[in-house]
Amino acid sequence: MKFIGLFLLIIGFVSLLIGFTGANLMALNWVNQWGETIGWAIRIGVTILGGILHFIYRHED
């Protein structure tokens, strides 16, 4: 779960940073189908979920 959390956190941050430039990741291109506001909400949600998972399971190895 720690790896999944870190993966979601990184993908979320990259998506947020790239989203500010107007570009988009091909894997997350579907988020804009529901509009810009929902797309940003999904990006932020993925980032927060990844951060929570990584924080909770940070001591598991």
PDB file as gemmi writes it, atoms N, CA and C in Angstrom:
CRYST1    1.000    1.000    1.000  90.00  90.00  90.00 P 1                      
ATOM      1  N   MET A   1       0.823  -1.189   0.000  1.00  0.00           N  
ATOM      2  CA  MET A   1       0.000   0.000   0.000  1.00  0.00           C  
ATOM      3  C   MET A   1       0.870   1.257   0.000  1.00  0.00           C  
ATOM      4  N   LYS A   2       2.029   1.149   0.601  1.00  0.00           N  
ATOM      5  CA  LYS A   2       2.927   2.303   0.644  1.00  0.00           C  
ATOM      6  C   LYS A   2       3.331   2.701  -0.771  1.00  0.00           C  
ATOM      7  N   PHE A   3       3.636   1.715  -1.619  1.00  0.00           N  
ATOM      8  CA  PHE A   3       4.024   1.991  -2.999  1.00  0.00           C  
ATOM      9  C   PHE A   3       2.863   2.596  -3.782  1.00  0.00           C  
ATOM     10  N   ILE A   4       1.664   2.059  -3.587  1.00  0.00           N  
ATOM     11  CA  ILE A   4       0.488   2.587  -4.289  1.00  0.00           C  
ATOM     12  C   ILE A   4       0.235   4.031  -3.876  1.00  0.00           C  
ATOM     13  N   GLY A   5       0.356   4.313  -2.590  1.00  0.00           N  
ATOM     14  CA  GLY A   5       0.186   5.672  -2.103  1.00  0.00           C  
ATOM     15  C   GLY A   5       1.207   6.628  -2.697  1.00  0.00           C  
ATOM     16  N   LEU A   6       2.459   6.198  -2.734  1.00  0.00           N  
ATOM     17  CA  LEU A   6       3.511   7.031  -3.304  1.00  0.00           C  
ATOM     18  C   LEU A   6       3.283   7.238  -4.797  1.00  0.00           C  
ATOM     19  N   PHE A   7       2.869   6.192  -5.483  1.00  0.00           N  
ATOM     20  CA  PHE A   7       2.585   6.284  -6.920  1.00  0.00           C  
ATOM     21  C   PHE A   7       1.459   7.284  -7.184  1.00  0.00           C  
ATOM     22  N   LEU A   8       0.366   7.184  -6.429  1.00  0.00           N  
ATOM     23  CA  LEU A   8      -0.748   8.112  -6.605  1.00  0.00           C  
ATOM     24  C   LEU A   8      -0.336   9.541  -6.258  1.00  0.00           C  
ATOM     25  N   LEU A   9       0.467   9.694  -5.237  1.00  0.00           N  
ATOM     26  CA  LEU A   9       0.932  11.014  -4.829  1.00  0.00           C  
ATOM     27  C   LEU A   9       1.776  11.651  -5.933  1.00  0.00           C  
ATOM     28  N   ILE A  10       2.699  10.898  -6.491  1.00  0.00           N  
ATOM     29  CA  ILE A  10       3.559  11.422  -7.550  1.00  0.00           C  
ATOM     30  C   ILE A  10       2.751  11.736  -8.806  1.00  0.00           C  
ATOM     31  N   ILE A  11       1.879  10.806  -9.203  1.00  0.00           N  
ATOM     32  CA  ILE A  11       1.050  11.038 -10.388  1.00  0.00           C  
ATOM     33  C   ILE A  11       0.148  12.252 -10.174  1.00  0.00           C  
ATOM     34  N   GLY A  12      -0.387  12.393  -8.981  1.00  0.00           N  
ATOM     35  CA  GLY A  12      -1.234  13.545  -8.683  1.00  0.00           C  
ATOM     36  C   GLY A  12      -0.485  14.850  -8.784  1.00  0.00           C  
ATOM     37  N   PHE A  13       0.728  14.903  -8.199  1.00  0.00           N  
ATOM     38  CA  PHE A  13       1.536  16.118  -8.278  1.00  0.00           C  
ATOM     39  C   PHE A  13       1.916  16.447  -9.718  1.00  0.00           C  
ATOM     40  N   VAL A  14       2.332  15.432 -10.459  1.00  0.00           N  
ATOM     41  CA  VAL A  14       2.706  15.658 -11.859  1.00  0.00           C  
ATOM     42  C   VAL A  14       1.503  16.149 -12.652  1.00  0.00           C  
ATOM     43  N   SER A  15       0.353  15.544 -12.425  1.00  0.00           N  
ATOM     44  CA  SER A  15      -0.854  15.961 -13.123  1.00  0.00           C  
ATOM     45  C   SER A  15      -1.237  17.396 -12.774  1.00  0.00           C  
ATOM     46  N   LEU A  16      -1.102  17.759 -11.496  1.00  0.00           N  
ATOM     47  CA  LEU A  16      -1.396  19.137 -11.090  1.00  0.00           C  
ATOM     48  C   LEU A  16      -0.431  20.126 -11.738  1.00  0.00           C  
ATOM     49  N   LEU A  17       0.846  19.796 -11.725  1.00  0.00           N  
ATOM     50  CA  LEU A  17       1.841  20.695 -12.318  1.00  0.00           C  
ATOM     51  C   LEU A  17       1.657  20.828 -13.827  1.00  0.00           C  
ATOM     52  N   ILE A  18       1.422  19.720 -14.489  1.00  0.00           N  
ATOM     53  CA  ILE A  18       1.224  19.757 -15.934  1.00  0.00           C  
ATOM     54  C   ILE A  18      -0.100  20.435 -16.275  1.00  0.00           C  
ATOM     55  N   GLY A  19      -1.108  20.272 -15.414  1.00  0.00           N  
ATOM     56  CA  GLY A  19      -2.410  20.896 -15.648  1.00  0.00           C  
ATOM     57  C   GLY A  19      -2.348  22.406 -15.674  1.00  0.00           C  
ATOM     58  N   PHE A  20      -1.428  22.990 -14.918  1.00  0.00           N  
ATOM     59  CA  PHE A  20      -1.281  24.443 -14.919  1.00  0.00           C  
ATOM     60  C   PHE A  20      -0.752  24.966 -16.254  1.00  0.00           C  
ATOM     61  N   THR A  21      -0.055  24.131 -17.001  1.00  0.00           N  
ATOM     62  CA  THR A  21       0.476  24.545 -18.299  1.00  0.00           C  
ATOM     63  C   THR A  21      -0.534  24.330 -19.419  1.00  0.00           C  
ATOM     64  N   GLY A  22      -1.637  23.667 -19.118  1.00  0.00           N  
ATOM     65  CA  GLY A  22      -2.648  23.391 -20.146  1.00  0.00           C  
ATOM     66  C   GLY A  22      -2.480  22.031 -20.792  1.00  0.00           C  
ATOM     67  N   ALA A  23      -1.379  21.361 -20.502  1.00  0.00           N  
ATOM     68  CA  ALA A  23      -1.151  20.016 -21.044  1.00  0.00           C  
ATOM     69  C   ALA A  23      -1.832  19.001 -20.136  1.00  0.00           C  
ATOM     70  N   ASN A  24      -1.766  17.737 -20.510  1.00  0.00           N  
ATOM     71  CA  ASN A  24      -2.392  16.696 -19.703  1.00  0.00           C  
ATOM     72  C   ASN A  24      -1.672  15.372 -19.931  1.00  0.00           C  
ATOM     73  N   LEU A  25      -1.617  14.549 -18.904  1.00  0.00           N  
ATOM     74  CA  LEU A  25      -1.070  13.201 -19.045  1.00  0.00           C  
ATOM     75  C   LEU A  25      -2.062  12.343 -19.825  1.00  0.00           C  
ATOM     76  N   MET A  26      -1.556  11.491 -20.691  1.00  0.00           N  
ATOM     77  CA  MET A  26      -2.444  10.633 -21.484  1.00  0.00           C  
ATOM     78  C   MET A  26      -3.249   9.699 -20.581  1.00  0.00           C  
ATOM     79  N   ALA A  27      -2.641   9.226 -19.498  1.00  0.00           N  
ATOM     80  CA  ALA A  27      -3.331   8.299 -18.598  1.00  0.00           C  
ATOM     81  C   ALA A  27      -4.470   8.988 -17.855  1.00  0.00           C  
ATOM     82  N   LEU A  28      -4.374  10.307 -17.662  1.00  0.00           N  
ATOM     83  CA  LEU A  28      -5.411  11.038 -16.938  1.00  0.00           C  
ATOM     84  C   LEU A  28      -6.204  11.974 -17.849  1.00  0.00           C  
ATOM     85  N   ASN A  29      -6.168  11.731 -19.129  1.00  0.00           N  
ATOM     86  CA  ASN A  29      -6.887  12.563 -20.084  1.00  0.00           C  
ATOM     87  C   ASN A  29      -8.396  12.461 -19.906  1.00  0.00           C  
ATOM     88  N   TRP A  30      -8.870  11.370 -19.367  1.00  0.00           N  
ATOM     89  CA  TRP A  30     -10.312  11.148 -19.202  1.00  0.00           C  
ATOM     90  C   TRP A  30     -10.927  12.064 -18.152  1.00  0.00           C  
ATOM     91  N   VAL A  31     -10.140  12.654 -17.269  1.00  0.00           N  
ATOM     92  CA  VAL A  31     -10.709  13.468 -16.203  1.00  0.00           C  
ATOM     93  C   VAL A  31     -11.354  14.753 -16.731  1.00  0.00           C  
ATOM     94  N   ASN A  32     -10.940  15.212 -17.883  1.00  0.00           N  
ATOM     95  CA  ASN A  32     -11.499  16.439 -18.431  1.00  0.00           C  
ATOM     96  C   ASN A  32     -12.815  16.224 -19.172  1.00  0.00           C  
ATOM     97  N   GLN A  33     -13.263  14.993 -19.293  1.00  0.00           N  
ATOM     98  CA  GLN A  33     -14.528  14.717 -19.979  1.00  0.00           C  
ATOM     99  C   GLN A  33     -15.714  15.271 -19.206  1.00  0.00           C  
ATOM    100  N   TRP A  34     -15.605  15.459 -17.907  1.00  0.00           N  
ATOM    101  CA  TRP A  34     -16.709  15.955 -17.086  1.00  0.00           C  
ATOM    102  C   TRP A  34     -16.606  17.446 -16.818  1.00  0.00           C  
ATOM    103  N   GLY A  35     -15.658  18.093 -17.423  1.00  0.00           N  
ATOM    104  CA  GLY A  35     -15.488  19.525 -17.227  1.00  0.00           C  
ATOM    105  C   GLY A  35     -14.211  19.835 -16.467  1.00  0.00           C  
ATOM    106  N   GLU A  36     -13.845  21.094 -16.511  1.00  0.00           N  
ATOM    107  CA  GLU A  36     -12.584  21.513 -15.915  1.00  0.00           C  
ATOM    108  C   GLU A  36     -12.607  21.423 -14.394  1.00  0.00           C  
ATOM    109  N   THR A  37     -13.719  21.795 -13.777  1.00  0.00           N  
ATOM    110  CA  THR A  37     -13.804  21.777 -12.317  1.00  0.00           C  
ATOM    111  C   THR A  37     -13.710  20.358 -11.766  1.00  0.00           C  
ATOM    112  N   ILE A  38     -14.438  19.446 -12.362  1.00  0.00           N  
ATOM    113  CA  ILE A  38     -14.391  18.042 -11.922  1.00  0.00           C  
ATOM    114  C   ILE A  38     -13.001  17.461 -12.189  1.00  0.00           C  
ATOM    115  N   GLY A  39     -12.385  17.842 -13.294  1.00  0.00           N  
ATOM    116  CA  GLY A  39     -11.031  17.375 -13.599  1.00  0.00           C  
ATOM    117  C   GLY A  39     -10.030  17.792 -12.540  1.00  0.00           C  
ATOM    118  N   TRP A  40     -10.120  19.052 -12.100  1.00  0.00           N  
ATOM    119  CA  TRP A  40      -9.230  19.511 -11.030  1.00  0.00           C  
ATOM    120  C   TRP A  40      -9.544  18.824  -9.718  1.00  0.00           C  
ATOM    121  N   ALA A  41     -10.818  18.574  -9.450  1.00  0.00           N  
ATOM    122  CA  ALA A  41     -11.204  17.880  -8.224  1.00  0.00           C  
ATOM    123  C   ALA A  41     -10.640  16.466  -8.203  1.00  0.00           C  
ATOM    124  N   ILE A  42     -10.671  15.778  -9.338  1.00  0.00           N  
ATOM    125  CA  ILE A  42     -10.124  14.420  -9.419  1.00  0.00           C  
ATOM    126  C   ILE A  42      -8.615  14.450  -9.217  1.00  0.00           C  
ATOM    127  N   ARG A  43      -7.934  15.403  -9.849  1.00  0.00           N  
ATOM    128  CA  ARG A  43      -6.477  15.523  -9.677  1.00  0.00           C  
ATOM    129  C   ARG A  43      -6.115  15.755  -8.205  1.00  0.00           C  
ATOM    130  N   ILE A  44      -6.816  16.675  -7.578  1.00  0.00           N  
ATOM    131  CA  ILE A  44      -6.549  16.980  -6.178  1.00  0.00           C  
ATOM    132  C   ILE A  44      -6.884  15.777  -5.297  1.00  0.00           C  
ATOM    133  N   GLY A  45      -7.991  15.094  -5.606  1.00  0.00           N  
ATOM    134  CA  GLY A  45      -8.385  13.917  -4.833  1.00  0.00           C  
ATOM    135  C   GLY A  45      -7.373  12.795  -4.923  1.00  0.00           C  
ATOM    136  N   VAL A  46      -6.833  12.566  -6.120  1.00  0.00           N  
ATOM    137  CA  VAL A  46      -5.815  11.525  -6.298  1.00  0.00           C  
ATOM    138  C   VAL A  46      -4.559  11.873  -5.493  1.00  0.00           C  
ATOM    139  N   THR A  47      -4.182  13.148  -5.512  1.00  0.00           N  
ATOM    140  CA  THR A  47      -3.008  13.581  -4.763  1.00  0.00           C  
ATOM    141  C   THR A  47      -3.212  13.407  -3.259  1.00  0.00           C  
ATOM    142  N   ILE A  48      -4.369  13.811  -2.772  1.00  0.00           N  
ATOM    143  CA  ILE A  48      -4.662  13.677  -1.337  1.00  0.00           C  
ATOM    144  C   ILE A  48      -4.752  12.212  -0.927  1.00  0.00           C  
ATOM    145  N   LEU A  49      -5.428  11.396  -1.726  1.00  0.00           N  
ATOM    146  CA  LEU A  49      -5.530   9.969  -1.425  1.00  0.00           C  
ATOM    147  C   LEU A  49      -4.147   9.322  -1.386  1.00  0.00           C  
ATOM    148  N   GLY A  50      -3.296   9.650  -2.350  1.00  0.00           N  
ATOM    149  CA  GLY A  50      -1.938   9.118  -2.356  1.00  0.00           C  
ATOM    150  C   GLY A  50      -1.155   9.543  -1.133  1.00  0.00           C  
ATOM    151  N   GLY A  51      -1.303  10.803  -0.742  1.00  0.00           N  
ATOM    152  CA  GLY A  51      -0.618  11.288   0.448  1.00  0.00           C  
ATOM    153  C   GLY A  51      -1.087  10.589   1.709  1.00  0.00           C  
ATOM    154  N   ILE A  52      -2.387  10.371   1.818  1.00  0.00           N  
ATOM    155  CA  ILE A  52      -2.939   9.688   2.989  1.00  0.00           C  
ATOM    156  C   ILE A  52      -2.448   8.245   3.051  1.00  0.00           C  
ATOM    157  N   LEU A  53      -2.528   7.532   1.927  1.00  0.00           N  
ATOM    158  CA  LEU A  53      -2.066   6.135   1.908  1.00  0.00           C  
ATOM    159  C   LEU A  53      -0.578   6.039   2.234  1.00  0.00           C  
ATOM    160  N   HIS A  54       0.203   6.927   1.660  1.00  0.00           N  
ATOM    161  CA  HIS A  54       1.641   6.888   1.924  1.00  0.00           C  
ATOM    162  C   HIS A  54       1.937   7.225   3.386  1.00  0.00           C  
ATOM    163  N   PHE A  55       1.218   8.168   3.951  1.00  0.00           N  
ATOM    164  CA  PHE A  55       1.423   8.546   5.353  1.00  0.00           C  
ATOM    165  C   PHE A  55       1.038   7.423   6.300  1.00  0.00           C  
ATOM    166  N   ILE A  56      -0.098   6.768   6.030  1.00  0.00           N  
ATOM    167  CA  ILE A  56      -0.578   5.706   6.918  1.00  0.00           C  
ATOM    168  C   ILE A  56       0.363   4.494   6.893  1.00  0.00           C  
ATOM    169  N   TYR A  57       0.832   4.124   5.709  1.00  0.00           N  
ATOM    170  CA  TYR A  57       1.633   2.907   5.558  1.00  0.00           C  
ATOM    171  C   TYR A  57       3.121   3.207   5.401  1.00  0.00           C  
ATOM    172  N   ARG A  58       3.608   4.358   5.853  1.00  0.00           N  
ATOM    173  CA  ARG A  58       5.002   4.745   5.636  1.00  0.00           C  
ATOM    174  C   ARG A  58       6.004   3.857   6.370  1.00  0.00           C  
ATOM    175  N   HIS A  59       5.600   3.177   7.426  1.00  0.00           N  
ATOM    176  CA  HIS A  59       6.528   2.351   8.205  1.00  0.00           C  
ATOM    177  C   HIS A  59       6.479   0.881   7.806  1.00  0.00           C  
ATOM    178  N   GLU A  60       5.644   0.523   6.851  1.00  0.00           N  
ATOM    179  CA  GLU A  60       5.597  -0.876   6.393  1.00  0.00           C  
ATOM    180  C   GLU A  60       6.667  -1.108   5.351  1.00  0.00           C  
ATOM    181  N   ASP A  61       7.381  -2.183   5.485  1.00  0.00           N  
ATOM    182  CA  ASP A  61       8.402  -2.557   4.492  1.00  0.00           C  
ATOM    183  C   ASP A  61       8.328  -4.023   4.197  1.00  0.00           C  
TER     184      ASP A  61                                                      
END                                                                             
